[in-house]
Amino acid sequence: MGNFDSDKSSGGLRFGREELPRSHGDWSSIFRLPLVSVVIVNFNYARYLGDAVASVYRQTYPHIECIVVENGSIDESPRVLRALEARYPKMKTIYWTENDGQTKAVLAGLAASSGPYVIFLDADDLLLPDCVETHVFVHLSLRVHVGFTSGDMLQLAGGQIVLGTEHGFNQLLQTRRGIRPRRVRPYRHPGGQIWPGPEFDKSVLDTIRFVGATPIWLWPPTSGNCFRRDALDLFADNPELQNLKIGTDLYFCLAINAI
């Protein structure tokens, strides 16, 4: 980051080489909330794809982009995706005629995205409306830097909730391991706008657990995690990663957690 200092001669604040206005109202154009990229990799999930994409565009968080990688499906997915492109003109799509594994598709979606935060949404999953907003609020409320945040996931069968989350995640949350109250403070946006809104449940900060380096899986599946792009970039250029067909979330979570 550049230097942040006062410039008395110009009556403004200077961040690196860029002068910032003193007027609080003008700062909203500078202190923008981060873009969150949601990357969906689809393979033969035509029956779920529409709901997955719709859940991205129903988020309460205002700054989102959606990238769908069509990974060589042989069902009705391409037709469904064309209809979604017409419904959501801002959605980015990548079409592959052959499936060469999950990881290459994930990396293609990552390369096509631009947000400093990234969520990899499985095509048969949904995001609850406040999912992205909650992840961003937690990231910005931390006094220590983490590579990714994780949240509970519900498992559905026939439209009914049957289970909640992964075993390791549940085991961790039942203990007091990782509670660090001094590492958290509620984020308050400085850009003039009120964010998050008054209806947002900030008590999520009371449930945070910090996970130290671990060789075992303690997180929810892919869709329950929100990554910092700079953390992903530390490992995404590994040439050996091209040979990993599945388990991309396992690779990123364990690698990022290790540092």
Secondary structure, 3 states (H helix, E strand, C coil): CCCEEEECCCCEEEECCEEECCCHHHHHHCCCCCCEEEEEEECCCHHHHHHHHHHHHCCCCCCEEEEEEEECCCCCHHHHHHHHHHHCCCCEEEEECCCCCHHHHHHHHHHHCCCCEEEEEECCCCCCCCHHHHHHHHHHHECCCCCEEECCCEEEECCEEEEECCHHHHHHHCCCCCCCHHHECCCCCCCCCCCCCCCCCHHHHHHCCCCCCCCCCCCCCHHHEEEEHHHHHHHHCCHHHHHCCCCHHHHHHHHHHHC
